[in-house]
C-alpha cells in the first residue's frame, strides 16, 4: 500500500483506555511515525466501548497525527459513529484494506 509499519503492538482482548494510551505512547516514541492504524475485532468487547477507549486515549496522550481505526464486531456502527463525531483526527475504516489505504494516503512522502 506504499507504507512501512514502524511497530506492531497487540494490546490484548481486555485492553482498557489506559492500556491503549500506553500503547500509543510506545508507538509515538518513534518520531518517524506519521499515522497510527488501529485494527480491532470486538468479539467479546463491544465496538462502542472500544471506540470510547480509543477516544479517551487519544485525548489523554494528545495525539496530533492521524489515527485510522478499523473496527469489526458488536455495535460496530455505533463505534464508528463515536469515532467520526469525536472531533479528533480519527478516521474510521470499514475493512483492513480500506484502513491501510487511508493510512498510507496520509503519509507525508
TIBAFI-895655 format. One record per atom (N, C-alpha, C): residue number from 0; atom name; x, y, z. Coordinates in nm, 2 decimals. Atoms other than C-alpha are relative to their C-alpha. Layout:
TIBAFI-895655
k | a | east | north | up
NUM | CA | X | Y | Z
...
***
This chain:
TIBAFI-895655
k | a | east | north | up
0 | N | 0.08 | -0.12 | 0.00
0 | CA | 0.00 | 0.00 | 0.00
0 | C | 0.08 | 0.13 | 0.00
1 | N | -0.08 | -0.11 | 0.00
1 | CA | 0.30 | 0.22 | 0.00
1 | C | 0.06 | 0.05 | 0.13
2 | N | -0.05 | -0.04 | -0.13
2 | CA | 0.38 | 0.24 | 0.37
2 | C | 0.08 | -0.11 | 0.06
3 | N | -0.08 | 0.10 | -0.07
3 | CA | 0.60 | 0.06 | 0.61
3 | C | -0.04 | 0.01 | 0.15
4 | N | 0.03 | -0.01 | -0.14
4 | CA | 0.49 | -0.03 | 0.96
4 | C | 0.12 | 0.02 | 0.09
5 | N | -0.11 | -0.03 | -0.10
5 | CA | 0.70 | 0.11 | 1.24
5 | C | 0.00 | -0.09 | 0.12
6 | N | 0.02 | 0.07 | -0.12
6 | CA | 0.56 | -0.11 | 1.51
6 | C | -0.13 | -0.09 | -0.02
7 | N | 0.13 | 0.08 | -0.02
7 | CA | 0.31 | -0.40 | 1.57
7 | C | -0.01 | -0.02 | 0.15
8 | N | 0.02 | 0.01 | -0.14
8 | CA | 0.16 | -0.39 | 1.91
8 | C | -0.14 | -0.06 | 0.02
9 | N | 0.13 | 0.07 | -0.03
9 | CA | -0.11 | -0.63 | 2.04
9 | C | -0.03 | 0.03 | 0.15
10 | N | 0.04 | -0.04 | -0.14
10 | CA | -0.28 | -0.48 | 2.35
10 | C | -0.08 | -0.10 | 0.07
11 | N | 0.07 | 0.10 | -0.06
11 | CA | -0.48 | -0.79 | 2.41
11 | C | -0.15 | 0.03 | 0.00
12 | N | 0.14 | -0.01 | 0.00
12 | CA | -0.85 | -0.86 | 2.44
12 | C | -0.07 | 0.08 | 0.11
13 | N | 0.06 | -0.07 | -0.12
13 | CA | -0.91 | -0.69 | 2.78
13 | C | 0.06 | 0.14 | 0.02
14 | N | -0.06 | -0.13 | -0.01
14 | CA | -0.74 | -0.36 | 2.70
14 | C | -0.09 | 0.11 | 0.05
15 | N | 0.08 | -0.12 | -0.05
15 | CA | -0.86 | -0.05 | 2.88
15 | C | 0.05 | 0.12 | -0.07
16 | N | -0.05 | -0.12 | 0.06
16 | CA | -0.82 | 0.31 | 2.77
16 | C | 0.14 | 0.03 | 0.05
17 | N | -0.14 | -0.02 | -0.05
17 | CA | -0.51 | 0.32 | 3.00
17 | C | 0.10 | -0.08 | -0.08
18 | N | -0.09 | 0.09 | 0.08
18 | CA | -0.36 | 0.03 | 2.81
18 | C | 0.02 | 0.05 | -0.14
19 | N | -0.01 | -0.06 | 0.13
19 | CA | -0.44 | 0.19 | 2.48
19 | C | 0.09 | 0.13 | 0.00
20 | N | -0.08 | -0.12 | -0.02
20 | CA | -0.29 | 0.52 | 2.60
20 | C | 0.15 | -0.04 | 0.01
21 | N | -0.14 | 0.05 | -0.01
21 | CA | 0.03 | 0.33 | 2.70
21 | C | 0.05 | -0.05 | -0.14
22 | N | -0.04 | 0.05 | 0.13
22 | CA | 0.04 | 0.16 | 2.36
22 | C | 0.03 | 0.12 | -0.10
23 | N | -0.02 | -0.12 | 0.08
23 | CA | 0.00 | 0.50 | 2.18
23 | C | 0.14 | 0.07 | 0.04
24 | N | -0.12 | -0.06 | -0.05
24 | CA | 0.29 | 0.64 | 2.39
24 | C | 0.12 | -0.08 | -0.05
25 | N | -0.11 | 0.09 | 0.04
25 | CA | 0.51 | 0.34 | 2.30
25 | C | 0.02 | 0.03 | -0.15
26 | N | -0.01 | -0.02 | 0.14
26 | CA | 0.43 | 0.38 | 1.93
26 | C | 0.06 | 0.14 | -0.04
27 | N | -0.04 | -0.14 | 0.03
27 | CA | 0.48 | 0.76 | 1.93
27 | C | 0.13 | 0.04 | 0.05
28 | N | -0.14 | -0.02 | -0.03
28 | CA | 0.82 | 0.73 | 2.09
28 | C | 0.09 | 0.01 | -0.12
29 | N | -0.07 | -0.01 | 0.13
29 | CA | 0.93 | 0.68 | 1.73
29 | C | -0.05 | 0.13 | -0.07
30 | N | 0.04 | -0.12 | 0.06
30 | CA | 0.93 | 1.03 | 1.59
30 | C | -0.03 | 0.00 | -0.15
31 | N | 0.03 | 0.02 | 0.14
31 | CA | 0.91 | 0.89 | 1.24
31 | C | -0.14 | -0.04 | -0.03
32 | N | 0.13 | 0.04 | 0.02
32 | CA | 0.56 | 0.77 | 1.29
32 | C | -0.09 | 0.11 | -0.04
33 | N | 0.08 | -0.11 | 0.06
33 | CA | 0.32 | 0.98 | 1.08
33 | C | -0.15 | -0.03 | 0.01
34 | N | 0.14 | 0.04 | -0.01
34 | CA | -0.01 | 0.78 | 1.12
34 | C | 0.00 | -0.12 | 0.09
35 | N | 0.02 | 0.13 | -0.08
35 | CA | -0.14 | 0.51 | 1.36
35 | C | -0.12 | -0.07 | -0.06
36 | N | 0.11 | 0.08 | 0.04
36 | CA | -0.35 | 0.23 | 1.23
36 | C | -0.04 | -0.09 | 0.11
37 | N | 0.05 | 0.09 | -0.10
37 | CA | -0.56 | 0.05 | 1.48
37 | C | -0.10 | -0.10 | -0.06
38 | N | 0.09 | 0.11 | 0.06
38 | CA | -0.73 | -0.28 | 1.38
38 | C | -0.05 | -0.08 | 0.11
39 | N | 0.06 | 0.06 | -0.12
39 | CA | -0.97 | -0.42 | 1.63
39 | C | -0.12 | -0.09 | -0.04
40 | N | 0.12 | 0.09 | 0.01
40 | CA | -1.21 | -0.72 | 1.62
40 | C | -0.06 | 0.00 | 0.14
41 | N | 0.07 | 0.00 | -0.13
41 | CA | -1.46 | -0.66 | 1.91
41 | C | -0.09 | -0.12 | 0.01
42 | N | 0.08 | 0.12 | -0.02
42 | CA | -1.57 | -1.02 | 1.96
42 | C | -0.08 | 0.00 | 0.13
43 | N | 0.06 | 0.00 | -0.13
43 | CA | -1.64 | -1.01 | 2.33
43 | C | -0.03 | 0.14 | 0.04
44 | N | 0.01 | -0.14 | -0.04
44 | CA | -1.59 | -0.64 | 2.39
44 | C | -0.08 | 0.07 | -0.11
45 | N | 0.08 | -0.07 | 0.10
45 | CA | -1.84 | -0.41 | 2.22
45 | C | 0.08 | 0.11 | -0.07
46 | N | -0.08 | -0.10 | 0.07
46 | CA | -1.70 | -0.18 | 1.95
46 | C | -0.03 | 0.15 | 0.05
47 | N | 0.03 | -0.13 | -0.05
47 | CA | -1.87 | 0.13 | 2.10
47 | C | 0.09 | 0.03 | 0.13
48 | N | -0.09 | -0.01 | -0.12
48 | CA | -1.68 | 0.07 | 2.43
48 | C | 0.15 | 0.01 | -0.04
49 | N | -0.13 | -0.01 | 0.06
49 | CA | -1.36 | 0.02 | 2.23
49 | C | 0.03 | 0.14 | -0.05
50 | N | -0.01 | -0.13 | 0.06
50 | CA | -1.42 | 0.34 | 2.04
50 | C | 0.02 | 0.11 | 0.11
51 | N | -0.01 | -0.10 | -0.11
51 | CA | -1.47 | 0.53 | 2.37
51 | C | 0.14 | -0.01 | 0.06
52 | N | -0.14 | 0.01 | -0.06
52 | CA | -1.14 | 0.39 | 2.50
52 | C | 0.10 | 0.06 | -0.09
53 | N | -0.09 | -0.06 | 0.10
53 | CA | -0.96 | 0.49 | 2.18
53 | C | -0.01 | 0.16 | 0.01
54 | N | 0.02 | -0.15 | -0.01
54 | CA | -1.11 | 0.85 | 2.20
54 | C | 0.07 | 0.05 | 0.13
55 | N | -0.06 | -0.05 | -0.13
55 | CA | -1.01 | 0.88 | 2.57
55 | C | 0.15 | -0.01 | 0.00
56 | N | -0.14 | 0.02 | 0.01
56 | CA | -0.66 | 0.75 | 2.50
56 | C | 0.06 | 0.11 | -0.09
57 | N | -0.05 | -0.11 | 0.10
57 | CA | -0.61 | 1.00 | 2.20
57 | C | 0.00 | 0.13 | 0.08
58 | N | 0.00 | -0.12 | -0.08
58 | CA | -0.72 | 1.28 | 2.43
58 | C | 0.10 | 0.01 | 0.11
59 | N | -0.10 | 0.01 | -0.11
59 | CA | -0.50 | 1.17 | 2.72
59 | C | 0.14 | 0.02 | -0.05
60 | N | -0.13 | -0.01 | 0.06
60 | CA | -0.19 | 1.14 | 2.50
60 | C | 0.02 | 0.13 | -0.07
61 | N | -0.01 | -0.12 | 0.08
61 | CA | -0.27 | 1.45 | 2.30
61 | C | 0.06 | -0.03 | -0.14
62 | N | -0.05 | 0.04 | 0.13
62 | CA | -0.20 | 1.28 | 1.97
62 | C | -0.04 | 0.10 | -0.11
63 | N | 0.03 | -0.10 | 0.10
63 | CA | -0.17 | 1.52 | 1.68
63 | C | 0.00 | -0.06 | -0.14
64 | N | 0.00 | 0.07 | 0.14
64 | CA | -0.11 | 1.27 | 1.39
64 | C | -0.13 | -0.07 | -0.02
65 | N | 0.13 | 0.07 | 0.03
65 | CA | -0.40 | 1.10 | 1.22
65 | C | 0.00 | -0.15 | 0.06
66 | N | 0.03 | 0.13 | -0.05
66 | CA | -0.54 | 0.78 | 1.37
66 | C | -0.10 | -0.06 | -0.09
67 | N | 0.10 | 0.07 | 0.08
67 | CA | -0.71 | 0.53 | 1.14
67 | C | -0.04 | -0.13 | 0.07
68 | N | 0.05 | 0.11 | -0.08
68 | CA | -0.93 | 0.28 | 1.31
68 | C | -0.10 | -0.09 | -0.08
69 | N | 0.09 | 0.10 | 0.07
69 | CA | -1.09 | -0.04 | 1.16
69 | C | -0.06 | -0.08 | 0.12
70 | N | 0.07 | 0.08 | -0.10
70 | CA | -1.35 | -0.19 | 1.39
70 | C | -0.09 | -0.10 | -0.06
71 | N | 0.09 | 0.10 | 0.04
71 | CA | -1.54 | -0.51 | 1.35
71 | C | -0.06 | -0.07 | 0.12
72 | N | 0.06 | 0.08 | -0.11
72 | CA | -1.79 | -0.68 | 1.58
72 | C | -0.13 | 0.07 | 0.05
73 | N | 0.13 | -0.04 | -0.06
73 | CA | -2.08 | -0.60 | 1.82
73 | C | 0.00 | 0.15 | 0.01
74 | N | 0.02 | -0.14 | 0.00
74 | CA | -2.21 | -0.24 | 1.79
74 | C | 0.10 | 0.08 | -0.08
75 | N | -0.10 | -0.06 | 0.09
75 | CA | -1.96 | -0.16 | 1.51
75 | C | -0.05 | 0.14 | -0.05
76 | N | 0.04 | -0.12 | 0.06
76 | CA | -2.18 | 0.11 | 1.36
76 | C | 0.00 | 0.12 | 0.10
77 | N | -0.01 | -0.10 | -0.10
77 | CA | -2.21 | 0.29 | 1.69
77 | C | 0.14 | 0.04 | 0.03
78 | N | -0.14 | -0.03 | -0.03
78 | CA | -1.84 | 0.26 | 1.75
78 | C | 0.06 | 0.10 | -0.11
79 | N | -0.05 | -0.09 | 0.11
79 | CA | -1.76 | 0.42 | 1.41
79 | C | -0.06 | 0.14 | 0.01
80 | N | 0.06 | -0.13 | -0.01
80 | CA | -2.01 | 0.70 | 1.47
80 | C | 0.07 | 0.08 | 0.11
81 | N | -0.07 | -0.07 | -0.11
81 | CA | -1.84 | 0.78 | 1.80
81 | C | 0.13 | 0.05 | -0.04
82 | N | -0.13 | -0.04 | 0.05
82 | CA | -1.50 | 0.79 | 1.63
82 | C | -0.02 | 0.12 | -0.10
83 | N | 0.01 | -0.10 | 0.10
83 | CA | -1.63 | 1.01 | 1.34
83 | C | -0.05 | 0.13 | 0.06
84 | N | 0.06 | -0.12 | -0.06
84 | CA | -1.81 | 1.26 | 1.57
84 | C | 0.08 | 0.04 | 0.12
85 | N | -0.08 | -0.03 | -0.12
85 | CA | -1.53 | 1.28 | 1.83
85 | C | 0.06 | 0.14 | -0.01
86 | N | -0.07 | -0.13 | 0.02
86 | CA | -1.39 | 1.60 | 1.68
86 | C | 0.15 | -0.02 | 0.00
87 | N | -0.14 | 0.03 | 0.00
87 | CA | -1.05 | 1.43 | 1.68
87 | C | 0.05 | -0.04 | -0.14
88 | N | -0.05 | 0.04 | 0.13
88 | CA | -0.82 | 1.34 | 1.39
88 | C | 0.00 | -0.15 | -0.01
89 | N | 0.02 | 0.14 | 0.00
89 | CA | -0.96 | 0.99 | 1.38
89 | C | -0.08 | -0.04 | -0.13
90 | N | 0.08 | 0.04 | 0.12
90 | CA | -1.07 | 0.82 | 1.05
90 | C | -0.04 | -0.14 | 0.02
91 | N | 0.05 | 0.14 | -0.01
91 | CA | -1.29 | 0.51 | 1.06
91 | C | 0.00 | -0.07 | -0.13
92 | N | 0.00 | 0.08 | 0.13
92 | CA | -1.25 | 0.24 | 0.80
92 | C | -0.08 | -0.12 | 0.02
93 | N | 0.09 | 0.12 | 0.00
93 | CA | -1.48 | -0.05 | 0.71
93 | C | 0.08 | -0.13 | -0.01
94 | N | -0.08 | 0.12 | 0.01
94 | CA | -1.21 | -0.30 | 0.62
94 | C | 0.15 | 0.03 | 0.02
95 | N | -0.15 | -0.02 | -0.03
95 | CA | -0.84 | -0.36 | 0.69
95 | C | 0.06 | 0.06 | -0.13
96 | N | -0.05 | -0.05 | 0.12
96 | CA | -0.77 | -0.29 | 0.32
96 | C | -0.02 | 0.15 | -0.01
97 | N | 0.03 | -0.14 | 0.00
97 | CA | -0.95 | 0.04 | 0.34
97 | C | 0.08 | 0.08 | 0.10
98 | N | -0.08 | -0.07 | -0.11
98 | CA | -0.77 | 0.13 | 0.67
98 | C | 0.15 | 0.02 | -0.05
99 | N | -0.14 | -0.01 | 0.06
99 | CA | -0.43 | 0.06 | 0.50
99 | C | 0.01 | 0.10 | -0.10
100 | N | 0.00 | -0.10 | 0.11
100 | CA | -0.52 | 0.27 | 0.20
100 | C | -0.01 | 0.14 | 0.06
101 | N | 0.01 | -0.13 | -0.07
101 | CA | -0.63 | 0.56 | 0.42
101 | C | 0.13 | 0.04 | 0.07
102 | N | -0.12 | -0.03 | -0.08
102 | CA | -0.33 | 0.53 | 0.64
102 | C | 0.12 | 0.04 | -0.09
103 | N | -0.11 | -0.03 | 0.09
103 | CA | -0.08 | 0.53 | 0.35
103 | C | -0.02 | 0.13 | -0.07
104 | N | 0.03 | -0.12 | 0.07
104 | CA | -0.26 | 0.82 | 0.18
104 | C | 0.03 | 0.12 | 0.09
105 | N | -0.02 | -0.11 | -0.10
105 | CA | -0.20 | 1.03 | 0.50
105 | C | 0.15 | 0.02 | 0.03
106 | N | -0.14 | -0.01 | -0.02
106 | CA | 0.18 | 0.97 | 0.50
106 | C | 0.06 | 0.11 | -0.09
107 | N | -0.07 | -0.11 | 0.08
107 | CA | 0.39 | 1.27 | 0.40
107 | C | 0.12 | -0.07 | -0.07
108 | N | -0.11 | 0.07 | 0.08
108 | CA | 0.62 | 1.14 | 0.12
108 | C | 0.12 | 0.09 | -0.01
***
